[in-house]
Amino acid sequence: MELSRHQVAVLCLSILVVALCGITYELIMGAVSSYLLGNSVFQFSIIIGLFMFAMGIGSFLSRYVTGHLIKTFVIVEILIALVGGISSLTLFIVFSSVPNVYHIAMYGMVITIGAMVGIEIPLLTRILATRKSIKDALSEAFSLDYIGALIGSLLFPLLLLPHLGLIRSSFAIGLFNISVAFLNAWVFRHYFKKPTRTLVLTGAIIVALIAAVIFGSYLTRYSERRLYQHDVLFKQQSIYQQFVFTKSAQNQEHRLYIDGHIQFAENDEHRYHEALVHPVMQQNQNAQEILILGGGDGMGAREIFKWPNIQSIDLVDIDPAITRICRDTPTIAKINNNALSDPRLTIINTDAFQFVRDTKKRYDRIIIDLPDPHNEVLNKLYSREFYRLLKRVLNPGGGLVSQCSSPFVTRRVYWCIARSMEEAGFNIVSYHTPLPSFGIWGFHMAFPKGTTIDLTRPLPKNLQYIDEDTLASITNFPPDISRIDTPVNSMLEPILYQIYNQETGH
């Protein structure tokens, strides 16, 4: 095969683009699985490892392609465009329809796309080798492959995910693949017996994928409706997470989901937030300086403001999108009683660990309303070392409380957090409350050793759930959720998120 200069340029561009697409498919499927299943490190590790393994299989199989290299490459690109383009939508639908086969579908898609990606580069390298030495062809191919991978790894988080979301991103990357197929089919049309048929086919797929990117929001809403079972009022993707706000047609209940996990349900969130805030606030009627870690929905702050002596609240949440949404969305602002707009509250969008480590301020109460410890990043926020840092920023007589997942579903996690707090030098009071939307949910209230904890002290008058009788009952643990022996979670031995993923099946 005699290659002209512009044909070589097209092949080099193809190498760059297919590498870009390959890494992006890995990131898309890893993000989808993390979004649906949690445990992002595990999901990305498995998917990237399996994808690379499948690429190796594809590279091995490419040796059996002995003729019509360009034609084979174009066929592979068409297949990748079709399979990769629908990958996100397919995984969402499978998860919402037949969740038991989700892993089969996901791994099958990873292996299929990975194997086809593995075929591409060897084919293009062999074609380039007809004009260059094998040494130069390999050097050029691998250089462009690595550059393309870098571009794809930046393109996905910075442009595709924030602006297109997961479903339309996979359509867009499929469009890249099919455009490469069309370009090669045109430039090398003399090597095809029926080039018009190939050009028409690739052109039709291009049109279909462009339409899917443009109108993909309808498909996204369809998949979200199946996933959430409620009408989606709005969704937003930040650099950290995705927010979905829904409304039930049956009872008009609003819910906020973050990365597919429920953040609050309007009908029963008062139970959670009253249980989180008031027992620890009850211990000091004159608490004035409050720190909230997480709690960007403003519901915890709403409860704190029911105490008369509050002078300031510092709310630390890493994602400015959540505090902005829950401050500026009228429906959510109504639920949190405009707590995020109260002049006594300061929003600080930074990492909770970094803030606690660096702050010089001291607080009377610390309210920890962080996500469950389902990954290694969150694990450190439930570690012995972190609780020691929190102890340092408490005023004399100060105390803290943390949501600690479910003592029923994640019993070992719940009591592991308790032991880690105790190892940091706290006395704790553990309690739980039933939530229709979540099940049984648990909390640990912690004060430095020597502090007297009294759950009979006065409470605000306008509470819907917590009262003296409730407080007397929620500290009682039946045998099936009673305390069990667990190890201590520390930053050097981060076992909590592993226990969490074992107990939740992620």
Secondary structure, DSSP 4 states (H G I P E B T S, - for coil): ----HHHHHHHHHHHHHHHHHHHHHHHHHHHHHHHHH--HHHHHHHHHHHHHHHHHHHHHHGGG--S-HHHHHHHHHHHHHHHHHTHHHHHHHHHHH-GGGHHHHHHHHHHHHHHHHHHHHHHHHHHHTTTS-HHHHHHHHHHHHHHHHHHHHHHIIIIIHHHHHHHHHHHHHHHHHHHHHHHHHHHTGGG-SSHHHHHHHHHHHHHHHHHHHHHHHHHHHHHHHHHHSSEEEEEEE-SS-EEEEEE-TTT--EEEEETTEEEEETTTHHHHHHHHHHHHHHT-TT--EEEEEE-TTSHHHHHHTTSTT--EEEEE-S-HHHHHHHHH-HHHHHHTTTGGG-TTEEEE-S-HHHHHHH----EEEEEEEPPP--SHHHHGGGSHHHHHHHHHTEEEEEEEEEE---TTTTHHHHHHHHHHHHHTTEEEEEEEEEETTTEEEEEEEEEETT----TTS---TT-SS--HHHHHHHT---GGGS----PPP-SSS--HHHHHHHHHT-
